[in-house]
Amino acid sequence: MRAYTRKQFTPLVALAALGYAVAMLVAGPLLHLLYSERFDGARAMLGWTIVGEFGKVVAITWSLGALRTGGVRLWVAIGVSFAGGMLISYVIALRAGAGLMALPYGYAGAGLLSVAWTALLMTRRGVSLDRRAVALTVLAGLALAALAASTATPHHG
C-alpha cells in the first residue's frame, strides 16, 4: 500500500496544487467578467476555502489505502478529521475576531488539521510519504496560503 500511495500521491497533489493556484489567479478577472467588482470581497473567502480544499485532496489521496491497512476504524477516524478540524479552527478564528472570515479561515485550518491527523494515522500504519511528497505538500500549501493572503485585500480603484 505504501508503494502505491507514494507512486500516486505526488502527481495527484501536484496537479491539484496547480489547478487550485490557477483558480485563485483567475478568480478576480472571472468574477469581474461574470458579475462585477462588487464581488471582490468573495475572493478572500474563495482563496482560504481553496486552501482547505487542497488539504482535503492531500488527506484523501494519502488515505486511499486506509480501509485496507486499518479497516473501518482508521477510515472513519480520517474521514471525520476534516469536520473536527473545521469545528476547532472555526472557533479559534471566531474567538480571534475574524468575523465573516472565520468560516473560510476555519475551512483552511480544517484542511491543515486533517492533513496532520492523516499523516499521523497513516504513518503509524506504515503508509508514509517520501521526502519529495512531503516537501511538495508543504511548499504547495504555503504557496496557496500566500496566494490566499494576497487576494485577501480587494483592490479598489
N, C-alpha and C positions, 0 to 999 in steps of 0.2 A: 504494500500500500504506500509506503514511503517513497519508493522509486516512481510510482505512478504519479503521486502528488507532486513530487519535485519536477517531473517532466512536464506536467500540465500547468503548474502554478505560474511560472514566470511569464510565459506568453499570454496567458489569460489576464493576469494582473496588469501587465504592461499595456495590453490593448484597452483594458478598462480605464487605466490612468490617462492614456492618450485621448480616448473618447470623452472622458469627463473634462479634461483640460480644454479640448476644443469646444465642448458645450458651454463651459464658463466663458471662453473668449468670444463666442458669437452670441451669447445671451443678450448683451446690450443692444447691438445692432438689430438683432432679430426682434427684440421687444419693441424697438422703435419702428421697425418696418411693419410689424403686425398690429401693434397697438399705438402707443405714444410714449413720450418721455415721462409721462406720469407714472409709468410702471418701473422707473429706475430703482425705486425703493425695494422692489422684489428681487433685484439682482443679489443683494446681500443675503437674503433668505435662501435663494436658489443656490448660491455658492456654498454656504455652510451645509445645506442639505446634501449637495453633491459630495462633499467631504464624507458625510455619514454613509452615503450610498457606496462610496469607494470602500469604506470599512466593511460594509455588508458583503461586497464582492470578494474581498480578501478572506473574510471569515468563512463564507460559503465555499469558496474554492478550496481552501485549506481543509475544511471539514467534510469534503465529499466522501471520505472513507470512514466517517465516524460510526456509521451503523455496522460496518464490517469489523472495525477494530475495537469498538467499545459497546456495541449494541445500542438499544433504545435509550438507556440511561445517559450515555455520552451524547447521543444525537439530540436528546431533549435538553440537556444541560447547555449545549452550544446553541441550540435553537432559541432558547428563551433569553440568552445573554444580551441580545440587542434590546429587547423590551426592558429588561432590568437596567441596562446601561442608560436607556432613554430616561427612565424614571430618575435615576441618580443624577445624571447630567442636567436634566431639565430643572430639578430642584436646586442644584448648585447654581446654575445660570440665573434662575429666578431670584434666588437669595442674594446673588451678586449684583442685582439691579439691571439685568439685561433687558427687562421689559419685553417688548414684542419679539426681540431676537432670542429670547430664552428657548423658544421651541427649535429654531434651526441650530443654535449652539448645542442644545440638548441632543439633537439628532447627530451632529458631528461627534459629540462626546460619546454617544452610544456606539458609533462606529469604532471609535478608538478602544473603548472598553470591551466590545465584542471581539475585536481582533486580539486583544491582550488575553482574554479568557480562552479563546480558541487556541491561541499559542500555548498557553499553559496546559490545557487538557490534551491537545493533540500531541504535543511533545512528550508528555508523560506516557502516552500510548505508543511512542516510538515513531510518530509521523512528524518529524521536524523538517524545517526548511534548510536549504543550504545558505551560505553567506550571501550569495548573489541575490537570492529571492528575498532575504531579509533586508538587504540594502535597497533593493528596488521598492519594497513595500514602504520602508521608512522615508526614502527620498521622494517617492511619488506622493505619499501622504503629506509630507511637508510642502511640496510644490503646490499641491491642490489647496492646502490651507493658506499658503501665501497668495494664491490666486483669489481665494475666497475673501481674504482680508483686503486685498487690493480693490475688490469690487464692492466692499462694504460701504464706501462713501460715494454716493452718487455725485456726479459732476454736473453742476447746473451752470449753464452759460448765460 
